[in-house]
């Protein structure tokens, strides 16, 4: 698979420098890619290419990189957005569209490399699937599209980004085991739920709040489950540094 990457900055010298760093990192990892440079956000937005990774300066003349990123995410909501800026005051607003990384100028090579490596892992995770049955019909479900699963007794309810929630024939523990064997970004707030940490907005000792495409989900947190869940969330957060 060839990755499609866009780099956008209205300062040509910085644009070239950042592009060279990205190319060096990907070449070292033997990754096939197409990298397109944009000195104009308007040209990036007019492109019909759906990019896997986008590196955006936040302050570009009359354009705000956060708004550009939001429009790109509307086209391809699994793009990995890297915001690059000298202005930390934009961080809170940038987090509203869940960027993959927020990098300060001048870009640190090691942080950039770590961010790219994390995005590559997530892109690889997005190809992993589990097979479930519903009314004896077999479905292949991308694991990354599962927001959470719920134990309904003899069956399991799956909440997905790609289609309405549905009840699978298999018991909860069997589907949980299938997910657990493939990826490491799910956690258990209590025995009846297994949640995708990438969709968690907030949590405390009573609840976990998840969201996707403007829809919010609330699941219960048990006292017994809180420590393990909290530890996994902190471990996941370390990967974002």
N, C-alpha and C positions, 0 to 999 in steps of 0.2 A: 504494500500500500504506500502511495506517495502522499506525504503530508502537504497541505496547502497552507501557506503562511503569509500573512500581510504585516508589513511594518509601516507605520504612518507617523511622520513628524515633519513639521513645516520648516525645520532647519536642516538643510541638506547635509551639512557636515555631521550632525548628530545622527541623522538617518543612516548614513553610510557606515558610521562607526558601530551603531547598534546592529545593523544587518550583518556586518562582518563577524561580530561576536556570536550571533545566532548561528550563522553558517559554520563557524569553527566548532561550536558545541555539537551541532547535528552531524557534521562530518566525522568528528571523533567517535560518535556513537553509530556510525555507518547507517544513518537514517536517510532514506530517499525523501526528497522534498522539492517543492516549488516555492520560492520566496519572491514575493512581489513588493516593490517599494512604492510608497505613495507620499508625495510631498504635499498633496492636497487631499483633505478629508472628503471633499466633494467627489473626487474621482474614485476614492475607495467606496463610497456609498453608491456610486453609479455602476460599480462593477457587479456582474452577475455571479461571481465566484463565491462559493460558500466555503469560507476558510476554517481550518481546524484550530489554528492559533492566530491571534491578532495582537500586535504590540502597538499601543496607542499613546501618544503624547496627550496630556489632558488639555493644555492651553495651546490652541493653534488659531491665531488671528481671531476670526469671527466664529470659529467652531469650538465647541466644548467636546473634548474627547469622550466624556462620560455619556453625552447624548448620542454620539456616534456609536459607541459601544452598545448602548441600549437598542439602537436600530438594527445593528448587526445581529444581536442576540434574538431579535424578533424573527429574523430570517432563519437562523440556525442556532437553536437554544443550547446546543452542546459545544459551541465554540469556546475556546479557552482564551479569555481576555487578560492581557497584561497591561495595566496602566502604568505609565512612566511620567513622573513630574518632579518639579522642585517644590511643589506646594502641598504640604500635608493637610491643609485645611479642606482639601477635596476628598479626603479619605472616607468620611462618613457617607457622603453622597455616592461615592464610587461603590461602596459595599452594597448599596441597594440593588445592584444588578449582579451581585455575586461574581466579581472578577476572580480569576485564578490567582493573580498576584498583583501587588501594588509595589512598584519599584521606584526608588528615588534616583534622581540624576546626581552625578554621573552614575550610570548603571554599574553595579558591582558584578564582576564576572561570575564569581562563585554563587551568588544569589540567583543570578540569571540561569546558570546551569542547573541549580537545584530546582528552580521553578519549571524549567523545560522538562527535566527528568520526571517530575511529578505529573506534568500534563501528559507526557508520553505513557506513563503507567495508567492514567485514567482512560486515555484513548484505547489502550490495550484492554482494560477492564470492560469497556463498552461493547466489545465483541463477544464477551462471554455470555452464555445463555444457560437457562435451566429448562427442562422439559416438565410440564405439568399436564394433568388431564382435567377436563370439565365435561361432565355428562358423557364420559368415556371418549371424548374427542381430545386429541393430543395438540398441545400448543407449545411453541418455543418462545420463551420469554427472556428478553435481554435483562440481565441482572441489574444493570445500571438504571433501567426504567422502573424498577420496583421502589416505591416510596417507603412502604412498610408492609408487613404481613401480620394478620391477626388470627389467633386461634379461635375458631368458632365451635370447637368440640370435636366432632368426627371429621371436620373439613377445615380448610384454611382459606381466608379471604385475602386476596392480593389487591393492593392499591397501587395503580400504575400511572406513569406519565403518558403512556402511549394509547391507552384505552380505558373505558370505565372499569371500576373495580368489579371483580368477579370472584366466585367461590370455586376453588379447586377441589377435586375429589380427595386428594391426599391429605393426611393428617399434618398438623403444624410441624412436628419435630422432623418429619421426613423432608419437607420443603426447606426448613431452616438448615438442615444438614447439607442439602444440595448447594445452598447459597454459601454456607461457611467453607465448603471445600474449594470454592472458586475465588472468593474475594475476602478482603479484610476490612471493609468499610461499613459493616453492619454491627449493631449493638443491641443488647437486650435490656430495656428499662424495667420490664417485669415479664413473668413467664408467658403471658398471652400475646406479647408483641415482639417483633424483630424489626428494627428500623434502620433505614439507610441514613447514615450520619451526614451524608452530603446534602440532605434536605432539612436538617435540623436548624431551626432559627433560634430556639431558646429552650432551656429546660431548668427545672428545679427539682426539689425532692418529692414533688407531687405530680408533675406533668412534663411531657415533652411536646414542644410545638414544632410541627413540620409544615412546610409550604411548598407549593409548586404552581406556577402559572396563575397566581392570584388566589389560589384556594388554600385554606389553612386546615390542618389536621391537628387534633389534640389526642394524645394517648397517655395512659396512666403510667406513673413511675412508682415503683414499690420502694420501701425503705431498704429492703435487702438488695434491690437491683441498683440503687443509686451509685454506690461506690464503684462498682465495675463499669457502669455506663460512663460515669465521670472520668475514670481512668482512660477509657478508650477514646473519649472525646479529646482529652488532653494529648494523648498519643497521636491522634489524627492531626491536631493543631500543630504539633511539632513539625509535621511534614510540610506545612505551609510557610515555614520560615525561609 
